[in-house]
Amino acid sequence: MEESPVIRMWITNKSNKEITTAMNESMVAFLSIAKQSGCIGASFAEDDERIIAYTMWSNEMALEQFRSSKEYHAQEGKIIQAFVAAGFQIPGDILFNSTANILFSN
């Protein structure tokens, strides 16, 4: 059986806070490194209540290889620092953090 593509989602409660320049830069850097590491699609988005980071991978093994890399951990630390500096409570403000198999995509 062929491995299916997966998505990784991280959704954070905004609690009336704004995305800062440092938050944006840390997420763009993270998603750029993810792309260089095999990510096939990524988004950083917001609505009035949430901040959403989304990545798509060809399979879970590719994602997990990235998640175990030094680059991942360095960038993750920068993201957490930027969010905390902006007043976010990590992990308290994280609403959802999950990996899911893609059943259909077009």
Backbone atoms as SQL, in Angstrom:
CREATE TABLE atoms (id INTEGER PRIMARY KEY, chain TEXT, resi INTEGER, resn TEXT, atom TEXT, x REAL, y REAL, z REAL);
INSERT INTO atoms VALUES
  (1, 'A', 1, 'MET', 'N', 0.835, -1.191, 0.000),
  (2, 'A', 1, 'MET', 'CA', 0.000, 0.000, 0.000),
  (3, 'A', 1, 'MET', 'C', 0.876, 1.249, 0.000),
  (4, 'A', 2, 'GLU', 'N', 0.568, 2.186, -0.849),
  (5, 'A', 2, 'GLU', 'CA', 1.317, 3.425, -0.977),
  (6, 'A', 2, 'GLU', 'C', 1.053, 4.343, 0.215),
  (7, 'A', 3, 'GLU', 'N', 2.120, 5.011, 0.692),
  (8, 'A', 3, 'GLU', 'CA', 1.949, 5.965, 1.783),
  (9, 'A', 3, 'GLU', 'C', 1.191, 7.186, 1.288),
  (10, 'A', 4, 'SER', 'N', 0.295, 7.678, 2.108),
  (11, 'A', 4, 'SER', 'CA', -0.496, 8.837, 1.697),
  (12, 'A', 4, 'SER', 'C', 0.168, 10.128, 2.153),
  (13, 'A', 5, 'PRO', 'N', -0.112, 11.219, 1.445),
  (14, 'A', 5, 'PRO', 'CA', 0.396, 12.520, 1.885),
  (15, 'A', 5, 'PRO', 'C', -0.249, 12.904, 3.207),
  (16, 'A', 6, 'VAL', 'N', 0.440, 13.758, 3.949),
  (17, 'A', 6, 'VAL', 'CA', -0.067, 14.196, 5.253),
  (18, 'A', 6, 'VAL', 'C', 0.001, 15.721, 5.344),
  (19, 'A', 7, 'ILE', 'N', -0.811, 16.244, 6.255),
  (20, 'A', 7, 'ILE', 'CA', -0.736, 17.659, 6.598),
  (21, 'A', 7, 'ILE', 'C', -0.404, 17.764, 8.082),
  (22, 'A', 8, 'ARG', 'N', 0.256, 18.843, 8.426),
  (23, 'A', 8, 'ARG', 'CA', 0.550, 19.161, 9.820),
  (24, 'A', 8, 'ARG', 'C', -0.062, 20.530, 10.067),
  (25, 'A', 9, 'MET', 'N', -0.908, 20.633, 11.109),
  (26, 'A', 9, 'MET', 'CA', -1.602, 21.880, 11.415),
  (27, 'A', 9, 'MET', 'C', -1.287, 22.329, 12.829),
  (28, 'A', 10, 'TRP', 'N', -1.125, 23.628, 12.990),
  (29, 'A', 10, 'TRP', 'CA', -0.907, 24.242, 14.293),
  (30, 'A', 10, 'TRP', 'C', -1.823, 25.451, 14.362),
  (31, 'A', 11, 'ILE', 'N', -2.800, 25.423, 15.257),
  (32, 'A', 11, 'ILE', 'CA', -3.782, 26.499, 15.355),
  (33, 'A', 11, 'ILE', 'C', -3.701, 27.093, 16.756),
  (34, 'A', 12, 'THR', 'N', -3.535, 28.411, 16.803),
  (35, 'A', 12, 'THR', 'CA', -3.327, 29.126, 18.059),
  (36, 'A', 12, 'THR', 'C', -4.404, 30.183, 18.253),
  (37, 'A', 13, 'ASN', 'N', -4.899, 30.290, 19.468),
  (38, 'A', 13, 'ASN', 'CA', -5.872, 31.305, 19.840),
  (39, 'A', 13, 'ASN', 'C', -5.186, 32.672, 19.860),
  (40, 'A', 14, 'LYS', 'N', -5.778, 33.682, 19.211),
  (41, 'A', 14, 'LYS', 'CA', -5.184, 35.015, 19.187),
  (42, 'A', 14, 'LYS', 'C', -5.474, 35.822, 20.448),
  (43, 'A', 15, 'SER', 'N', -6.606, 35.629, 21.057),
  (44, 'A', 15, 'SER', 'CA', -6.980, 36.389, 22.263),
  (45, 'A', 15, 'SER', 'C', -6.748, 37.889, 22.079),
  (46, 'A', 16, 'ASN', 'N', -7.201, 38.423, 20.939),
  (47, 'A', 16, 'ASN', 'CA', -7.100, 39.850, 20.614),
  (48, 'A', 16, 'ASN', 'C', -5.666, 40.353, 20.438),
  (49, 'A', 17, 'LYS', 'N', -4.707, 39.455, 20.244),
  (50, 'A', 17, 'LYS', 'CA', -3.324, 39.863, 19.986),
  (51, 'A', 17, 'LYS', 'C', -3.095, 39.937, 18.482),
  (52, 'A', 18, 'GLU', 'N', -2.124, 40.723, 18.097),
  (53, 'A', 18, 'GLU', 'CA', -1.774, 40.892, 16.695),
  (54, 'A', 18, 'GLU', 'C', -0.528, 40.078, 16.355),
  (55, 'A', 19, 'ILE', 'N', -0.402, 39.707, 15.090),
  (56, 'A', 19, 'ILE', 'CA', 0.819, 39.052, 14.623),
  (57, 'A', 19, 'ILE', 'C', 1.898, 40.128, 14.505),
  (58, 'A', 20, 'THR', 'N', 3.018, 39.909, 15.199),
  (59, 'A', 20, 'THR', 'CA', 4.120, 40.866, 15.170),
  (60, 'A', 20, 'THR', 'C', 5.059, 40.559, 13.994),
  (61, 'A', 21, 'THR', 'N', 5.929, 41.500, 13.716),
  (62, 'A', 21, 'THR', 'CA', 6.931, 41.303, 12.669),
  (63, 'A', 21, 'THR', 'C', 7.796, 40.089, 12.999),
  (64, 'A', 22, 'ALA', 'N', 8.196, 39.954, 14.265),
  (65, 'A', 22, 'ALA', 'CA', 9.037, 38.816, 14.664),
  (66, 'A', 22, 'ALA', 'C', 8.299, 37.495, 14.487),
  (67, 'A', 23, 'MET', 'N', 7.015, 37.458, 14.792),
  (68, 'A', 23, 'MET', 'CA', 6.225, 36.237, 14.598),
  (69, 'A', 23, 'MET', 'C', 6.164, 35.894, 13.116),
  (70, 'A', 24, 'ASN', 'N', 5.864, 36.888, 12.292),
  (71, 'A', 24, 'ASN', 'CA', 5.768, 36.666, 10.856),
  (72, 'A', 24, 'ASN', 'C', 7.103, 36.184, 10.296),
  (73, 'A', 25, 'GLU', 'N', 8.181, 36.855, 10.651),
  (74, 'A', 25, 'GLU', 'CA', 9.498, 36.476, 10.134),
  (75, 'A', 25, 'GLU', 'C', 9.887, 35.066, 10.567),
  (76, 'A', 26, 'SER', 'N', 9.592, 34.704, 11.820),
  (77, 'A', 26, 'SER', 'CA', 9.956, 33.364, 12.298),
  (78, 'A', 26, 'SER', 'C', 9.141, 32.289, 11.578),
  (79, 'A', 27, 'MET', 'N', 7.856, 32.561, 11.312),
  (80, 'A', 27, 'MET', 'CA', 7.041, 31.579, 10.603),
  (81, 'A', 27, 'MET', 'C', 7.451, 31.461, 9.140),
  (82, 'A', 28, 'VAL', 'N', 7.744, 32.576, 8.489),
  (83, 'A', 28, 'VAL', 'CA', 8.175, 32.534, 7.093),
  (84, 'A', 28, 'VAL', 'C', 9.500, 31.776, 6.988),
  (85, 'A', 29, 'ALA', 'N', 10.427, 32.020, 7.911),
  (86, 'A', 29, 'ALA', 'CA', 11.707, 31.299, 7.903),
  (87, 'A', 29, 'ALA', 'C', 11.478, 29.808, 8.106),
  (88, 'A', 30, 'PHE', 'N', 10.623, 29.454, 9.061),
  (89, 'A', 30, 'PHE', 'CA', 10.321, 28.047, 9.331),
  (90, 'A', 30, 'PHE', 'C', 9.725, 27.373, 8.100),
  (91, 'A', 31, 'LEU', 'N', 8.726, 28.005, 7.495),
  (92, 'A', 31, 'LEU', 'CA', 8.061, 27.401, 6.336),
  (93, 'A', 31, 'LEU', 'C', 8.986, 27.345, 5.127),
  (94, 'A', 32, 'SER', 'N', 9.894, 28.297, 5.001),
  (95, 'A', 32, 'SER', 'CA', 10.880, 28.252, 3.916),
  (96, 'A', 32, 'SER', 'C', 11.834, 27.078, 4.101),
  (97, 'A', 33, 'ILE', 'N', 12.282, 26.846, 5.325),
  (98, 'A', 33, 'ILE', 'CA', 13.161, 25.702, 5.598),
  (99, 'A', 33, 'ILE', 'C', 12.394, 24.395, 5.413),
  (100, 'A', 34, 'ALA', 'N', 11.119, 24.382, 5.802),
  (101, 'A', 34, 'ALA', 'CA', 10.298, 23.180, 5.580),
  (102, 'A', 34, 'ALA', 'C', 10.238, 22.873, 4.089),
  (103, 'A', 35, 'LYS', 'N', 10.040, 23.897, 3.273),
  (104, 'A', 35, 'LYS', 'CA', 9.974, 23.714, 1.817),
  (105, 'A', 35, 'LYS', 'C', 11.282, 23.132, 1.281),
  (106, 'A', 36, 'GLN', 'N', 12.406, 23.605, 1.782),
  (107, 'A', 36, 'GLN', 'CA', 13.712, 23.092, 1.380),
  (108, 'A', 36, 'GLN', 'C', 13.924, 21.656, 1.863),
  (109, 'A', 37, 'SER', 'N', 13.150, 21.248, 2.866),
  (110, 'A', 37, 'SER', 'CA', 13.300, 19.923, 3.470),
  (111, 'A', 37, 'SER', 'C', 12.253, 18.930, 2.989),
  (112, 'A', 38, 'GLY', 'N', 11.530, 19.274, 1.923),
  (113, 'A', 38, 'GLY', 'CA', 10.582, 18.337, 1.338),
  (114, 'A', 38, 'GLY', 'C', 9.118, 18.671, 1.494),
  (115, 'A', 39, 'CYS', 'N', 8.778, 19.747, 2.170),
  (116, 'A', 39, 'CYS', 'CA', 7.390, 20.178, 2.294),
  (117, 'A', 39, 'CYS', 'C', 6.873, 20.528, 0.897),
  (118, 'A', 40, 'ILE', 'N', 5.673, 20.058, 0.559),
  (119, 'A', 40, 'ILE', 'CA', 5.136, 20.293, -0.778),
  (120, 'A', 40, 'ILE', 'C', 4.086, 21.402, -0.805),
  (121, 'A', 41, 'GLY', 'N', 3.808, 21.988, 0.349),
  (122, 'A', 41, 'GLY', 'CA', 2.876, 23.103, 0.425),
  (123, 'A', 41, 'GLY', 'C', 2.801, 23.627, 1.844),
  (124, 'A', 42, 'ALA', 'N', 2.656, 24.938, 1.998),
  (125, 'A', 42, 'ALA', 'CA', 2.596, 25.513, 3.336),
  (126, 'A', 42, 'ALA', 'C', 1.799, 26.804, 3.311),
  (127, 'A', 43, 'SER', 'N', 1.163, 27.117, 4.433),
  (128, 'A', 43, 'SER', 'CA', 0.422, 28.366, 4.590),
  (129, 'A', 43, 'SER', 'C', 0.576, 28.871, 6.016),
  (130, 'A', 44, 'PHE', 'N', 0.572, 30.179, 6.147),
  (131, 'A', 44, 'PHE', 'CA', 0.538, 30.862, 7.441),
  (132, 'A', 44, 'PHE', 'C', -0.620, 31.831, 7.317),
  (133, 'A', 45, 'ALA', 'N', -1.630, 31.682, 8.152),
  (134, 'A', 45, 'ALA', 'CA', -2.869, 32.441, 7.982),
  (135, 'A', 45, 'ALA', 'C', -3.431, 32.884, 9.327),
  (136, 'A', 46, 'GLU', 'N', -4.396, 33.792, 9.252),
  (137, 'A', 46, 'GLU', 'CA', -5.092, 34.218, 10.463),
  (138, 'A', 46, 'GLU', 'C', -6.536, 34.565, 10.129),
  (139, 'A', 47, 'ASP', 'N', -7.376, 34.470, 11.138),
  (140, 'A', 47, 'ASP', 'CA', -8.700, 35.056, 11.077),
  (141, 'A', 47, 'ASP', 'C', -8.827, 35.918, 12.324),
  (142, 'A', 48, 'ASP', 'N', -10.015, 36.356, 12.675),
  (143, 'A', 48, 'ASP', 'CA', -10.166, 37.236, 13.834),
  (144, 'A', 48, 'ASP', 'C', -9.781, 36.569, 15.147),
  (145, 'A', 49, 'GLU', 'N', -9.885, 35.242, 15.209),
  (146, 'A', 49, 'GLU', 'CA', -9.692, 34.540, 16.476),
  (147, 'A', 49, 'GLU', 'C', -8.488, 33.607, 16.528),
  (148, 'A', 50, 'ARG', 'N', -7.923, 33.241, 15.361),
  (149, 'A', 50, 'ARG', 'CA', -6.897, 32.197, 15.335),
  (150, 'A', 50, 'ARG', 'C', -5.741, 32.534, 14.403),
  (151, 'A', 51, 'ILE', 'N', -4.599, 31.909, 14.706),
  (152, 'A', 51, 'ILE', 'CA', -3.443, 31.906, 13.808),
  (153, 'A', 51, 'ILE', 'C', -3.256, 30.451, 13.392),
  (154, 'A', 52, 'ILE', 'N', -3.044, 30.226, 12.107),
  (155, 'A', 52, 'ILE', 'CA', -2.987, 28.871, 11.572),
  (156, 'A', 52, 'ILE', 'C', -1.712, 28.687, 10.762),
  (157, 'A', 53, 'ALA', 'N', -0.969, 27.639, 11.081),
  (158, 'A', 53, 'ALA', 'CA', 0.176, 27.238, 10.268),
  (159, 'A', 53, 'ALA', 'C', -0.133, 25.838, 9.748),
  (160, 'A', 54, 'TYR', 'N', 0.153, 25.625, 8.469),
  (161, 'A', 54, 'TYR', 'CA', -0.247, 24.396, 7.787),
  (162, 'A', 54, 'TYR', 'C', 0.877, 23.988, 6.852),
  (163, 'A', 55, 'THR', 'N', 1.271, 22.732, 6.914),
  (164, 'A', 55, 'THR', 'CA', 2.238, 22.199, 5.954),
  (165, 'A', 55, 'THR', 'C', 1.696, 20.904, 5.365),
  (166, 'A', 56, 'MET', 'N', 2.106, 20.618, 4.131),
  (167, 'A', 56, 'MET', 'CA', 1.715, 19.380, 3.455),
  (168, 'A', 56, 'MET', 'C', 2.990, 18.643, 3.056),
  (169, 'A', 57, 'TRP', 'N', 2.973, 17.327, 3.255),
  (170, 'A', 57, 'TRP', 'CA', 4.141, 16.487, 3.013),
  (171, 'A', 57, 'TRP', 'C', 3.738, 15.283, 2.176),
  (172, 'A', 58, 'SER', 'N', 4.678, 14.746, 1.408),
  (173, 'A', 58, 'SER', 'CA', 4.388, 13.592, 0.547),
  (174, 'A', 58, 'SER', 'C', 4.028, 12.357, 1.362),
  (175, 'A', 59, 'ASN', 'N', 4.571, 12.260, 2.577),
  (176, 'A', 59, 'ASN', 'CA', 4.237, 11.152, 3.481),
  (177, 'A', 59, 'ASN', 'C', 4.704, 11.512, 4.885),
  (178, 'A', 60, 'GLU', 'N', 4.264, 10.737, 5.851),
  (179, 'A', 60, 'GLU', 'CA', 4.587, 11.039, 7.245),
  (180, 'A', 60, 'GLU', 'C', 6.075, 10.870, 7.536),
  (181, 'A', 61, 'MET', 'N', 6.745, 9.965, 6.840),
  (182, 'A', 61, 'MET', 'CA', 8.174, 9.769, 7.058),
  (183, 'A', 61, 'MET', 'C', 8.948, 11.039, 6.699),
  (184, 'A', 62, 'ALA', 'N', 8.592, 11.704, 5.611),
  (185, 'A', 62, 'ALA', 'CA', 9.250, 12.956, 5.218),
  (186, 'A', 62, 'ALA', 'C', 9.033, 14.033, 6.278),
  (187, 'A', 63, 'LEU', 'N', 7.811, 14.125, 6.790),
  (188, 'A', 63, 'LEU', 'CA', 7.507, 15.083, 7.850),
  (189, 'A', 63, 'LEU', 'C', 8.327, 14.778, 9.095),
  (190, 'A', 64, 'GLU', 'N', 8.331, 13.536, 9.522),
  (191, 'A', 64, 'GLU', 'CA', 9.037, 13.171, 10.752),
  (192, 'A', 64, 'GLU', 'C', 10.544, 13.350, 10.617),
  (193, 'A', 65, 'GLN', 'N', 11.072, 13.145, 9.421),
  (194, 'A', 65, 'GLN', 'CA', 12.498, 13.378, 9.194),
  (195, 'A', 65, 'GLN', 'C', 12.796, 14.869, 9.413),
  (196, 'A', 66, 'PHE', 'N', 11.945, 15.743, 8.899),
  (197, 'A', 66, 'PHE', 'CA', 12.116, 17.172, 9.120),
  (198, 'A', 66, 'PHE', 'C', 11.946, 17.514, 10.598),
  (199, 'A', 67, 'ARG', 'N', 10.937, 16.969, 11.244),
  (200, 'A', 67, 'ARG', 'CA', 10.673, 17.279, 12.650),
  (201, 'A', 67, 'ARG', 'C', 11.795, 16.832, 13.580),
  (202, 'A', 68, 'SER', 'N', 12.619, 15.890, 13.145),
  (203, 'A', 68, 'SER', 'CA', 13.734, 15.445, 13.981),
  (204, 'A', 68, 'SER', 'C', 15.043, 16.157, 13.638),
  (205, 'A', 69, 'SER', 'N', 15.001, 17.092, 12.698),
  (206, 'A', 69, 'SER', 'CA', 16.221, 17.778, 12.263),
  (207, 'A', 69, 'SER', 'C', 16.599, 18.933, 13.200),
  (208, 'A', 70, 'LYS', 'N', 17.875, 19.292, 13.169),
  (209, 'A', 70, 'LYS', 'CA', 18.370, 20.437, 13.941),
  (210, 'A', 70, 'LYS', 'C', 17.709, 21.725, 13.471),
  (211, 'A', 71, 'GLU', 'N', 17.505, 21.845, 12.163),
  (212, 'A', 71, 'GLU', 'CA', 16.886, 23.051, 11.608),
  (213, 'A', 71, 'GLU', 'C', 15.472, 23.255, 12.160),
  (214, 'A', 72, 'TYR', 'N', 14.724, 22.158, 12.237),
  (215, 'A', 72, 'TYR', 'CA', 13.360, 22.235, 12.777),
  (216, 'A', 72, 'TYR', 'C', 13.385, 22.776, 14.200),
  (217, 'A', 73, 'HIS', 'N', 14.223, 22.190, 15.033),
  (218, 'A', 73, 'HIS', 'CA', 14.254, 22.584, 16.447),
  (219, 'A', 73, 'HIS', 'C', 14.744, 24.016, 16.631),
  (220, 'A', 74, 'ALA', 'N', 15.704, 24.445, 15.828),
  (221, 'A', 74, 'ALA', 'CA', 16.171, 25.830, 15.905),
  (222, 'A', 74, 'ALA', 'C', 15.053, 26.789, 15.524),
  (223, 'A', 75, 'GLN', 'N', 14.357, 26.507, 14.429),
  (224, 'A', 75, 'GLN', 'CA', 13.272, 27.379, 13.977),
  (225, 'A', 75, 'GLN', 'C', 12.078, 27.336, 14.925),
  (226, 'A', 76, 'GLU', 'N', 11.761, 26.161, 15.451),
  (227, 'A', 76, 'GLU', 'CA', 10.661, 26.040, 16.414),
  (228, 'A', 76, 'GLU', 'C', 10.927, 26.924, 17.627),
  (229, 'A', 77, 'GLY', 'N', 12.168, 26.922, 18.110),
  (230, 'A', 77, 'GLY', 'CA', 12.528, 27.765, 19.252),
  (231, 'A', 77, 'GLY', 'C', 12.330, 29.242, 18.954),
  (232, 'A', 78, 'LYS', 'N', 12.681, 29.672, 17.748),
  (233, 'A', 78, 'LYS', 'CA', 12.505, 31.074, 17.356),
  (234, 'A', 78, 'LYS', 'C', 11.028, 31.444, 17.279),
  (235, 'A', 79, 'ILE', 'N', 10.206, 30.519, 16.783),
  (236, 'A', 79, 'ILE', 'CA', 8.761, 30.768, 16.716),
  (237, 'A', 79, 'ILE', 'C', 8.194, 30.924, 18.119),
  (238, 'A', 80, 'ILE', 'N', 8.544, 30.015, 18.998),
  (239, 'A', 80, 'ILE', 'CA', 8.029, 30.077, 20.371),
  (240, 'A', 80, 'ILE', 'C', 8.468, 31.376, 21.042),
  (241, 'A', 81, 'GLN', 'N', 9.728, 31.760, 20.878),
  (242, 'A', 81, 'GLN', 'CA', 10.223, 33.023, 21.458),
  (243, 'A', 81, 'GLN', 'C', 9.427, 34.212, 20.932),
  (244, 'A', 82, 'ALA', 'N', 9.167, 34.248, 19.632),
  (245, 'A', 82, 'ALA', 'CA', 8.427, 35.358, 19.036),
  (246, 'A', 82, 'ALA', 'C', 6.994, 35.421, 19.556),
  (247, 'A', 83, 'PHE', 'N', 6.351, 34.268, 19.667),
  (248, 'A', 83, 'PHE', 'CA', 4.975, 34.242, 20.170),
  (249, 'A', 83, 'PHE', 'C', 4.924, 34.659, 21.635),
  (250, 'A', 84, 'VAL', 'N', 5.826, 34.148, 22.452),
  (251, 'A', 84, 'VAL', 'CA', 5.853, 34.499, 23.878),
  (252, 'A', 84, 'VAL', 'C', 6.138, 35.993, 24.046),
  (253, 'A', 85, 'ALA', 'N', 7.073, 36.531, 23.260),
  (254, 'A', 85, 'ALA', 'CA', 7.381, 37.963, 23.335),
  (255, 'A', 85, 'ALA', 'C', 6.163, 38.819, 22.986),
  (256, 'A', 86, 'ALA', 'N', 5.257, 38.284, 22.174),
  (257, 'A', 86, 'ALA', 'CA', 4.040, 39.009, 21.784),
  (258, 'A', 86, 'ALA', 'C', 2.900, 38.794, 22.781),
  (259, 'A', 87, 'GLY', 'N', 3.166, 38.068, 23.872),
  (260, 'A', 87, 'GLY', 'CA', 2.153, 37.882, 24.909),
  (261, 'A', 87, 'GLY', 'C', 1.359, 36.603, 24.835),
  (262, 'A', 88, 'PHE', 'N', 1.714, 35.707, 23.933),
  (263, 'A', 88, 'PHE', 'CA', 1.012, 34.433, 23.841),
  (264, 'A', 88, 'PHE', 'C', 1.475, 33.496, 24.947),
  (265, 'A', 89, 'GLN', 'N', 0.553, 32.685, 25.426),
  (266, 'A', 89, 'GLN', 'CA', 0.847, 31.667, 26.432),
  (267, 'A', 89, 'GLN', 'C', 1.013, 30.335, 25.711),
  (268, 'A', 90, 'ILE', 'N', 2.251, 29.864, 25.623),
  (269, 'A', 90, 'ILE', 'CA', 2.530, 28.590, 24.956),
  (270, 'A', 90, 'ILE', 'C', 2.841, 27.578, 26.040),
  (271, 'A', 91, 'PRO', 'N', 2.137, 26.477, 26.142),
  (272, 'A', 91, 'PRO', 'CA', 1.216, 25.910, 25.170),
  (273, 'A', 91, 'PRO', 'C', -0.256, 26.279, 25.366),
  (274, 'A', 92, 'GLY', 'N', -0.601, 27.073, 26.367),
  (275, 'A', 92, 'GLY', 'CA', -1.997, 27.349, 26.684),
  (276, 'A', 92, 'GLY', 'C', -2.843, 27.895, 25.548),
  (277, 'A', 93, 'ASP', 'N', -2.276, 28.756, 24.708),
  (278, 'A', 93, 'ASP', 'CA', -3.037, 29.338, 23.600),
  (279, 'A', 93, 'ASP', 'C', -3.127, 28.430, 22.381),
  (280, 'A', 94, 'ILE', 'N', -2.420, 27.315, 22.383),
  (281, 'A', 94, 'ILE', 'CA', -2.499, 26.390, 21.249),
  (282, 'A', 94, 'ILE', 'C', -3.828, 25.648, 21.319),
  (283, 'A', 95, 'LEU', 'N', -4.647, 25.821, 20.294),
  (284, 'A', 95, 'LEU', 'CA', -5.963, 25.192, 20.242),
  (285, 'A', 95, 'LEU', 'C', -5.908, 23.795, 19.639),
  (286, 'A', 96, 'PHE', 'N', -5.004, 23.601, 18.668),
  (287, 'A', 96, 'PHE', 'CA', -4.990, 22.348, 17.926),
  (288, 'A', 96, 'PHE', 'C', -3.618, 22.171, 17.306),
  (289, 'A', 97, 'ASN', 'N', -3.075, 20.978, 17.414),
  (290, 'A', 97, 'ASN', 'CA', -1.772, 20.664, 16.848),
  (291, 'A', 97, 'ASN', 'C', -1.828, 19.194, 16.446),
  (292, 'A', 98, 'SER', 'N', -1.821, 18.908, 15.138),
  (293, 'A', 98, 'SER', 'CA', -2.042, 17.526, 14.721),
  (294, 'A', 98, 'SER', 'C', -1.463, 17.250, 13.339),
  (295, 'A', 99, 'THR', 'N', -1.187, 15.990, 13.116),
  (296, 'A', 99, 'THR', 'CA', -0.824, 15.480, 11.795),
  (297, 'A', 99, 'THR', 'C', -1.998, 14.624, 11.311),
  (298, 'A', 100, 'ALA', 'N', -2.389, 14.788, 10.046),
  (299, 'A', 100, 'ALA', 'CA', -3.515, 14.035, 9.505),
  (300, 'A', 100, 'ALA', 'C', -3.200, 13.509, 8.108),
  (301, 'A', 101, 'ASN', 'N', -3.700, 12.330, 7.799),
  (302, 'A', 101, 'ASN', 'CA', -3.570, 11.777, 6.458),
  (303, 'A', 101, 'ASN', 'C', -4.547, 12.499, 5.538),
  (304, 'A', 102, 'ILE', 'N', -4.099, 12.808, 4.331),
  (305, 'A', 102, 'ILE', 'CA', -4.959, 13.449, 3.342),
  (306, 'A', 102, 'ILE', 'C', -5.752, 12.358, 2.623),
  (307, 'A', 103, 'LEU', 'N', -7.052, 12.453, 2.679),
  (308, 'A', 103, 'LEU', 'CA', -7.914, 11.478, 2.030),
  (309, 'A', 103, 'LEU', 'C', -8.264, 11.882, 0.601),
  (310, 'A', 104, 'PHE', 'N', -8.336, 13.198, 0.369),
  (311, 'A', 104, 'PHE', 'CA', -8.623, 13.719, -0.968),
  (312, 'A', 104, 'PHE', 'C', -8.044, 15.113, -1.067),
  (313, 'A', 105, 'SER', 'N', -7.478, 15.418, -2.213),
  (314, 'A', 105, 'SER', 'CA', -6.951, 16.757, -2.477),
  (315, 'A', 105, 'SER', 'C', -6.971, 16.971, -3.986),
  (316, 'A', 106, 'ASN', 'N', -7.210, 18.210, -4.400),
  (317, 'A', 106, 'ASN', 'CA', -7.134, 18.496, -5.841),
  (318, 'A', 106, 'ASN', 'C', -6.524, 19.841, -6.078);
